[in-house]
Amino acid sequence: MHSTLVSTFLLFISLLSLISAKYADLVSPTEQPLATEIDSFAVEHHAEVYHFIAKTYEDNIIIQIRYENDTVAIEGYFTETPALLEDLEGVQKNIYAATVQAGLDGYSEQSLETLQSYRYGTPPEGENHEEKRVLCRPCRECLRDLNNHLEKKTSRCGQFCSVGANCITPGCQRCYYTGGECRWQKSCQIW
Ligand SMILES: *[C@@H]1O[C@H](CO)[C@@H](O)[C@H](O)[C@H]1NC(C)=O
């Protein structure tokens, strides 16, 4: 009985992963091999990594799989596609909503718009990109709260995380970060 339940559960999880989008489905066809490599790496190392996705100053989209210590394990630059943009924007909205819901929005200058205006990389010289920088106030209290929360190692869909192992909702186990100064704004998202 117990093992039937477990295998039903595992089947459920594997079905979920079949229907959910992988980066390879979101990028342009010529870039699929690299995206597939990133997908495989992310699945294999799911528990110990988080995903970082952002627009760059050159209007590409960077996807990095990073370890908890922020070391980049694998990365790729991709041409913007409507599907990639939609994925990024959806998660930005979720992360902002999670921030507001946790009562932490007061700690940063962030609005959804500033979160969305974040760009990865070095700003082109001579241009004023002040408005593209997101400021996050140092926040001892919120970090303490967040660490307490993460020590439980159980974050549901949409809640904050530091790596995939925190995210316990089946099918929502991608710990996702979209840039900006508030490094704690990583959230469990649908994969
Ligand atoms: C970060 O963590 C990864 C995986 O545990 C490890 O391989 C790497 O050496 C670490 N990097 C640093 C700078 O600690």
The ligand as an ORCA input file, in Angstrom:
! r2SCAN-3c Opt
* xyz 0 1
  C      30.811     26.696     -4.395
  O      30.129     25.483     -4.275
  C      30.438     24.525     -5.277
  C      29.520     23.323     -5.091
  O      29.459     22.923     -3.758
  C      31.919     24.182     -5.217
  O      32.241     23.242     -6.227
  C      32.739     25.447     -5.403
  O      34.107     25.172     -5.272
  C      32.317     26.507     -4.381
  N      33.009     27.743     -4.690
  C      33.536     28.538     -3.751
  C      34.195     29.780     -4.239
  O      33.468     28.270     -2.569
*
